[in-house]
Amino acid sequence: NNNIVSQLILRLFNDPVAMLFLYLSLAFLIEKRWLLGCAIFSLAVSIKMNVMLFAPGLAFILIAETGFLRTCIYIGICGTIQLLLGLPFLMENPIGYIKMSFDLSRQFFFKWTVNYRFLPEEIFHSRYFHVSLLTLHISLLIGLFMLRWKKLPRPLTPRSILLILMSSNFVGIACARSLHYQFYVWYYHSLPALLFSTRLPVPLVMLVLGCVELCWNTYPSTVLSSSVLQACHAVGAIALLAPPRQVRPVEVRDKGC
């Protein structure tokens, strides 16, 4: 994929670096090495905040597999790592650092949007639109929890852990206020596994993957490309709320750290 190669080699965006650490974290999490997985997850978050889209799924996995108390400990470790990494900046300008790190009010440039070119610019920048997307995001997460995640057999298999985390990330991307071209790497590598885990017919999965690829490689984005991309996101999100394909489970023993 030319877009992904451009991000990794030519443009040096931090998105691929953050995802590299995220995938390393996943390698430990599917082995149920929770401490290492959470620590590396926190490092990924320190590189780029988009990794937090995986956090709802990770929280569910930790509570389901380790209990509430141990989950709080792991969250505390993640928070401590963030504090240590941010300490030089917190000592210099704590208010400015915290404000800019969690600036949810910042606006994206309409000219760079990949997913909402079909909207009028005033709606794109509307606070009501942003709140609606946030509401939809939370609703989809609740739907995933009620219809998919909590029905998975315990203990969770590596496949279940991956699907929980990838679906958590996917619905966050589908509800993003704006997507820029470098954001494709946030779910590029997980899309095939995620969509093939649903009950969508294989030809439809191939069509959705092909359309997503085409939309992300359309520059500049058009009304048609962004409309098709969001339609593909909608198909994927709806499919994820249905029961997954059945495969033979592989059990992994909890290794603690």
C-alpha positions in Angstrom: 0.0 0.0 0.0 1.6 3.3 -1.1 -0.1 5.3 1.6 1.2 3.0 4.4 4.7 2.9 2.9 4.7 6.7 2.6 3.9 7.0 6.3 6.5 4.4 7.4 9.4 5.5 5.3 9.0 8.8 3.6 6.9 11.1 5.8 8.0 9.9 9.2 4.6 10.3 11.0 4.5 9.2 14.6 1.3 7.1 13.9 3.2 4.0 12.7 5.6 4.3 15.6 2.7 4.3 18.1 1.1 1.4 16.3 4.4 -0.6 16.4 4.4 -0.3 20.2 0.6 -1.1 20.3 1.2 -4.3 18.3 4.0 -5.2 20.6 1.7 -4.7 23.5 -0.9 -7.0 21.8 1.7 -9.7 21.5 2.1 -9.8 25.3 -1.6 -9.3 26.0 -2.7 -12.4 23.9 -0.1 -14.3 25.9 -1.8 -13.0 29.0 1.3 -11.3 30.2 -0.7 -8.4 31.5 2.0 -6.3 33.2 4.3 -6.1 30.2 1.3 -5.6 27.9 -0.1 -2.7 29.9 3.3 -1.1 30.3 4.0 -1.2 26.6 0.4 0.0 25.9 1.1 3.0 28.0 4.3 3.7 26.0 2.2 3.6 22.8 -0.2 6.1 24.3 2.7 8.4 25.1 3.6 8.5 21.4 0.1 9.2 20.1 -3.2 9.4 21.9 -5.2 7.5 19.2 -4.0 4.3 21.0 -6.6 5.2 23.7 -9.3 3.9 21.3 -8.2 0.4 22.3 -8.6 1.3 26.0 -12.3 0.4 26.5 -11.6 -3.1 25.1 -8.5 -3.5 27.2 -10.3 -2.5 30.4 -13.0 -5.1 29.7 -10.3 -7.8 29.1 -8.4 -6.9 32.3 -11.5 -7.0 34.4 -12.8 -10.2 32.9 -9.4 -12.0 33.2 -7.8 -10.5 36.3 -10.6 -8.9 38.4 -11.3 -5.3 39.3 -8.5 -4.9 41.9 -5.7 -6.1 39.7 -7.2 -4.0 36.8 -6.8 -0.9 39.0 -3.2 -1.9 39.7 -2.5 -2.2 36.0 -4.2 1.1 35.3 -2.1 2.7 38.1 1.1 1.3 36.4 0.0 2.8 33.1 -0.7 6.2 34.8 2.7 6.1 36.6 4.5 5.6 33.3 2.7 8.5 31.8 3.6 10.6 34.8 7.3 9.7 34.6 7.4 10.4 30.8 5.7 13.7 31.3 7.6 14.8 34.4 10.1 17.1 32.6 7.2 19.0 31.0 5.0 18.9 34.1 7.9 20.5 36.1 8.3 23.3 33.5 4.6 24.1 32.6 2.1 21.7 34.2 -1.1 23.6 33.2 0.0 24.0 29.6 1.1 20.4 29.3 -2.1 19.0 30.7 -4.3 21.4 28.7 -2.5 20.6 25.4 -2.4 16.9 26.0 -6.1 16.7 26.5 -7.3 19.5 24.3 -10.7 18.1 23.1 -11.8 21.4 21.8 -9.2 21.7 19.0 -10.6 22.0 15.5 -9.4 19.9 12.5 -8.9 21.4 9.0 -11.8 20.6 6.7 -9.5 20.5 3.7 -7.7 17.4 5.1 -10.7 15.3 6.1 -10.9 11.9 4.5 -14.2 10.8 6.0 -16.5 13.9 6.1 -15.9 15.6 2.8 -19.6 15.2 2.0 -20.7 17.5 4.9 -21.0 21.3 4.7 -18.0 22.8 6.5 -20.2 24.5 9.1 -21.6 21.2 10.2 -18.1 19.6 10.2 -17.1 22.2 12.8 -20.3 22.1 14.7 -20.2 21.2 18.4 -23.5 19.4 18.1 -22.1 17.2 15.4 -19.1 16.4 17.6 -21.3 15.5 20.6 -23.4 13.4 18.3 -20.4 11.4 17.2 -19.3 11.0 20.8 -22.7 9.7 21.8 -22.7 7.3 18.8 -19.2 6.1 19.9 -20.3 5.4 23.4 -23.5 3.7 22.2 -21.5 1.4 19.9 -19.1 0.5 22.8 -22.1 -0.4 25.0 -23.6 -2.4 22.1 -20.3 -4.3 21.7 -20.2 -5.0 25.4 -23.8 -6.2 25.6 -24.0 -8.1 22.4 -20.5 -9.4 21.9 -17.9 -9.1 24.6 -19.7 -10.3 27.7 -21.0 -13.3 25.8 -17.5 -14.6 25.0 -16.6 -17.8 26.9 -14.1 -17.5 29.7 -11.2 -17.7 29.9 -10.7 -15.4 26.9 -8.8 -16.9 24.0 -6.1 -15.0 22.0 -8.5 -14.6 19.2 -11.2 -13.2 21.5 -8.7 -10.8 23.1 -7.6 -9.5 19.6 -11.1 -9.1 18.4 -12.2 -7.2 21.5 -9.3 -4.8 21.1 -9.6 -4.4 17.4 -13.4 -3.8 17.5 -12.9 -1.2 20.3 -10.5 0.6 18.0 -12.6 0.2 14.9 -15.8 1.9 16.3 -13.6 4.7 17.6 -12.3 5.3 14.1 -15.7 5.0 12.6 -17.0 7.8 14.9 -13.9 10.0 14.7 -14.6 13.7 14.1 -12.1 13.7 11.2 -9.7 11.2 9.7 -6.5 12.3 8.0 -4.5 10.2 5.5 -1.8 9.1 8.1 -4.6 7.7 10.3 -5.2 4.8 7.9 -2.4 2.9 9.7 -4.6 2.9 12.9 -6.6 0.0 11.5 -5.0 -1.0 8.2 -3.4 -4.2 9.5 -6.4 -5.3 11.6 -9.2 -4.7 9.1 -9.0 -8.1 7.3 -9.0 -10.1 10.5 -11.7 -8.0 12.0 -14.1 -8.2 9.0 -13.5 -11.9 8.3 -14.4 -12.5 12.0 -18.0 -11.3 11.3 -20.7 -13.2 9.5 -20.6 -11.0 6.4 -20.3 -13.0 3.2 -16.8 -13.3 1.9 -17.6 -11.4 -1.3 -19.0 -8.5 0.7 -15.9 -8.5 3.0 -13.7 -8.3 -0.1 -15.8 -5.5 -1.5 -15.6 -3.5 1.7 -11.9 -4.0 2.0 -11.4 -2.9 -1.6 -13.6 0.2 -1.2 -11.8 1.2 2.0 -8.4 0.9 0.3 -9.7 2.9 -2.7 -11.1 5.6 -0.5 -7.9 6.1 1.5 -5.9 6.3 -1.7 -8.1 8.9 -3.2 -6.3 12.3 -2.9 -7.7 14.8 -2.3 -10.8 13.2 -0.8 -14.1 13.7 -2.6 -17.8 13.6 -1.6 -18.0 10.2 -3.2 -14.9 8.7 -1.5 -15.7 10.0 2.0 -19.4 8.8 1.6 -18.2 5.3 0.5 -15.7 5.2 3.4 -18.3 6.0 6.0 -20.7 3.5 4.4 -18.0 0.8 4.8 -17.5 1.8 8.4 -21.2 1.6 9.0 -21.3 -1.9 7.5 -18.4 -3.0 9.6 -19.8 -1.6 12.8 -23.2 -3.2 12.3 -21.6 -6.6 11.4 -19.5 -6.4 14.6 -22.6 -6.2 16.7 -23.8 -9.6 15.4 -22.4 -12.9 16.7 -18.9 -13.7 15.3 -17.9 -16.7 13.1 -17.3 -19.8 15.2 -13.8 -21.2 15.3 -12.2 -23.8 17.6 -10.8 -22.0 20.7 -7.2 -22.1 21.8 -6.7 -21.6 25.5 -3.7 -19.6 26.9 -2.8 -19.8 30.5 -2.5 -16.5 32.5 1.2 -15.7 32.8 0.8 -12.7 35.1 3.6 -10.5 33.9 
